[in-house]
């Protein structure tokens, strides 16, 4: 993202004059609008907009923009958030035994595909410590046996706060997070899992799906809430399977989907393309 850009997120009750009022404010201050996307949820009567614009040439400093636009936001009954494209978000990745999503995220970040600095990787198993270390990323081991899980999770949370982490990515992290942990990162924890839920839940969904003869498998990425696997969905994808696919074939296709879907969700968040409301998301791609 260009360091000379900013993003304005707007949402609230739909009414006439919203687009004209917001774009007019930016025009009056000399902004050059690069992208403007909007969505109206007619049944809910809600309006959503994301505007990316250049800061160069404006007659007002970035730090002064949000206070300046607040009177207009109050007049229009809109919620606003102004975000700078200057800095990358600090991201932590949590992992367990599977490495496909972990590796994909780390390599995409290294290639510059994700607007993030990876502050650390933490796992409840230490089998990826060497791999992460080879990429010059700190790895932290937090074993999670039931008798000490609460204590270990508290230490993990303290580490993330100390490292000023802004986004937590669960790269097949096979632990249920506690209430305090989730509350510390509202709409800032992204999870990935297969899309068989709730039809084929449990530890062996692909075997169940294989024996049922499914024709589609998928992956879902969502924000984490206290209700397990029921947070606002960010991204989903499916792929066809056939009677000729073995369980191993389905698992391979599933892993490929998980990598792509998680990466998209993380990128959308890092680029401030997501607005959350009523346990749903508006994603401006």
C-alpha positions in Angstrom: 0.0 0.0 0.0 1.3 3.5 -0.9 2.7 5.3 2.1 1.0 8.5 0.8 -2.5 7.1 1.0 -5.2 6.9 3.7 -8.4 4.9 4.0 -11.7 6.2 5.3 -14.2 3.6 6.5 -17.8 4.7 6.9 -20.9 2.9 8.0 -24.3 3.7 9.5 -28.0 4.2 8.7 -28.6 4.7 5.0 -29.9 8.1 3.9 -29.7 10.5 1.0 -26.6 12.7 0.6 -24.1 10.4 2.2 -21.8 9.9 -0.8 -22.0 13.5 -1.8 -21.3 14.7 1.8 -18.2 12.5 2.4 -16.7 12.9 -1.1 -17.4 16.6 -1.0 -15.5 16.9 2.3 -12.4 15.2 0.8 -12.6 17.2 -2.4 -12.8 20.5 -0.4 -9.5 19.6 1.4 -7.7 18.7 -1.9 -7.9 14.9 -1.6 -7.4 12.8 -4.8 -9.7 9.7 -4.4 -8.1 6.6 -5.7 -10.8 4.0 -4.9 -14.3 4.3 -3.6 -16.4 1.3 -2.9 -19.8 1.2 -1.2 -22.6 -1.2 -0.2 -26.1 -0.8 1.0 -27.8 -3.5 3.0 -31.4 -2.6 2.1 -33.1 -5.0 4.6 -31.0 -3.6 7.5 -31.1 0.0 6.2 -27.3 0.2 6.5 -24.7 2.0 4.3 -21.0 1.0 4.1 -18.2 2.8 2.3 -14.4 2.5 1.9 -12.5 5.3 0.3 -8.8 5.3 -0.4 -7.3 8.6 -1.2 -3.9 10.4 -1.6 -2.6 12.6 1.2 -0.3 14.5 -1.0 -1.7 17.9 -2.0 -4.2 18.1 0.8 -4.5 21.3 2.8 -4.8 19.4 6.1 -2.5 17.0 7.9 -3.4 13.4 8.4 -3.6 13.9 12.2 -6.1 16.7 11.7 -8.4 14.8 9.3 -10.4 12.7 11.7 -11.3 15.6 14.1 -12.2 17.7 11.1 -14.6 15.1 9.6 -16.3 14.2 12.9 -18.9 17.1 12.8 -19.9 15.8 9.3 -20.1 12.2 10.6 -22.4 13.3 13.5 -24.6 15.3 11.1 -24.9 12.2 8.8 -25.2 9.8 11.8 -22.2 7.9 10.5 -19.5 5.9 12.2 -16.1 6.6 10.7 -12.6 5.3 11.0 -9.6 6.9 9.4 -6.6 4.6 8.7 -3.1 5.4 7.5 -1.3 3.4 4.8 2.1 4.5 6.2 2.8 1.5 8.5 2.5 -2.2 8.4 0.4 -3.9 11.0 2.2 -6.1 13.5 1.0 -9.7 13.2 1.4 -12.9 15.2 0.8 -16.4 13.9 -0.3 -19.2 16.2 0.3 -22.8 15.1 0.0 -26.4 16.2 1.3 -29.4 14.2 0.1 -28.7 10.7 2.5 -26.4 8.8 0.8 -25.7 5.4 -1.0 -22.5 6.5 1.9 -21.4 8.6 4.4 -21.7 5.8 2.1 -20.1 3.3 1.5 -17.0 5.5 5.2 -16.6 6.4 6.3 -16.9 2.7 3.6 -14.5 1.5 4.7 -12.0 4.1 8.3 -12.4 3.1 7.4 -11.9 -0.5 5.6 -8.6 0.3 2.2 -9.9 -0.5 0.9 -9.1 3.0 1.1 -5.6 4.5 2.4 -6.8 7.8 5.4 -7.3 10.0 5.4 -10.7 11.6 6.3 -10.0 15.2 6.4 -13.6 16.3 5.1 -17.2 15.8 3.8 -19.1 18.8 2.8 -22.7 19.1 1.5 -25.3 21.5 4.0 -27.7 19.9 7.7 -26.8 19.2 8.1 -28.8 16.0 8.2 -25.7 13.8 10.7 -23.7 15.9 13.6 -24.5 13.5 11.6 -23.7 10.4 10.5 -20.3 11.8 13.9 -19.5 13.1 15.4 -20.1 9.7 13.2 -17.2 8.5 14.6 -15.0 11.3 11.3 -14.8 13.1 11.0 -15.3 16.9 9.3 -18.6 17.9 7.7 -19.0 21.3 6.6 -22.4 22.7 3.5 -22.5 25.0 2.5 -26.0 25.7 -1.2 -26.3 26.5 -1.9 -29.3 28.8 -5.4 -28.9 30.4 -4.0 -28.5 33.9 -1.9 -25.4 33.0 -3.6 -24.1 29.9 -5.1 -21.0 31.6 -1.7 -20.0 32.9 0.0 -20.6 29.5 -2.6 -18.7 27.6 -2.3 -15.8 30.0 1.5 -15.7 29.3 0.8 -15.9 25.6 -1.6 -13.0 25.8 0.8 -10.9 27.8 3.5 -11.6 25.2 1.2 -10.4 22.3 0.3 -7.2 24.2 4.0 -6.6 25.1 4.9 -7.0 21.4 2.2 -4.6 20.3 0.5 -7.2 18.1 -2.4 -5.9 16.1 -3.6 -9.1 14.3 -3.5 -12.7 15.5 -3.7 -15.4 12.8 -4.6 -18.9 13.7 -2.8 -21.1 11.2 -4.5 -24.3 12.1 -4.0 -23.6 15.8 -5.8 -26.5 17.4 -6.7 -24.8 20.7 -9.9 -23.1 21.8 -9.1 -19.6 23.0 -10.4 -18.3 26.3 -12.8 -15.4 26.8 -10.2 -12.9 28.0 -7.9 -13.7 25.1 -10.7 -13.1 22.5 -11.8 -9.9 24.3 -8.3 -8.5 24.0 -8.5 -8.7 20.1 -12.0 -8.0 19.0 -12.4 -8.7 15.3 -8.6 -9.1 15.2 -8.2 -12.9 15.4 -8.6 -14.8 12.1 -9.2 -18.5 12.0 -9.3 -21.1 9.2 -11.1 -24.4 9.1 -12.8 -26.8 6.7 -16.4 -26.0 5.6 -18.0 -29.2 6.7 -19.3 -27.8 9.9 -21.8 -28.6 11.3 -22.5 -31.6 9.1 -19.2 -33.4 9.7 -17.8 -32.1 12.9 -15.1 -33.7 15.0 -11.5 -34.7 14.4 -12.0 -36.7 11.1 -14.3 -34.7 8.8 -12.7 -35.8 5.6 -13.2 -39.5 6.4 -16.9 -38.7 7.2 -17.3 -36.7 4.0 -15.6 -39.5 2.0 -17.9 -42.2 3.3 -20.9 -39.9 2.7 -19.8 -39.3 -0.9 -19.8 -35.5 -0.9 -19.2 -33.7 -4.2 -17.9 -30.4 -2.7 -15.4 -29.6 0.0 -14.4 -26.2 1.2 -12.7 -23.9 3.6 -13.9 -20.9 5.7 -12.0 -18.1 7.3 -13.6 -16.0 10.0 -13.1 -13.7 12.9 -13.0 -15.5 16.3 -15.7 -14.9 18.8 -16.7 -16.7 22.0 -19.1 -18.9 20.0 -16.9 -21.6 18.5 -16.5 -21.4 14.7 -19.4 -18.9 14.5 -17.7 -15.6 14.1 -18.2 -13.2 11.2 -17.2 -15.0 7.9 -14.5 -13.2 5.9 -13.8 -15.6 3.0 -14.9 -19.0 1.7 -14.0 -21.2 -1.2 -15.1 -24.7 -2.5 -13.7 -27.3 -4.9 -15.4 -30.3 -6.5 -14.4 -33.8 -5.6 -15.6 -37.0 -7.2 -16.0 -40.7 -6.5 -12.4 -41.1 -7.8 -10.9 -39.0 -5.0 -9.4 -40.8 -2.1 -9.5 -39.5 1.5 -5.9 -38.4 0.9 -6.9 -36.5 -2.3 -9.6 -34.7 -0.4 -7.3 -33.7 2.4 -4.7 -32.4 -0.1 -7.4 -30.3 -1.9 -8.6 -29.2 1.5 -5.1 -28.0 2.5 -4.8 -26.1 -0.7 -8.1 -24.3 -0.1 -7.2 -23.5 3.5 -4.0 -21.8 2.5 -5.7 -19.6 -0.2 -8.7 -18.7 1.9 -6.7 -17.8 5.0 -4.3 -15.7 3.0 -7.1 -13.8 1.3 -8.8 -13.1 4.7 -5.6 -11.9 6.2 -4.8 -9.7 3.3 -8.3 -8.1 3.4 -7.9 -7.3 7.0 -4.4 -5.9 6.6 -5.6 -3.7 3.8 -8.6 -2.5 5.9 -11.1 -3.9 3.5 -13.5 -5.4 6.1 -16.4 -3.8 8.0 -18.1 -5.9 10.6 -21.7 -5.6 11.7 -24.4 -7.9 13.1 -22.0 -10.9 13.0 -21.5 -10.3 9.3 -18.8 -8.7 7.2 -18.7 -6.4 4.3 -15.5 -7.1 2.3 -14.5 -4.5 -0.2 -12.3 -6.6 -2.6 
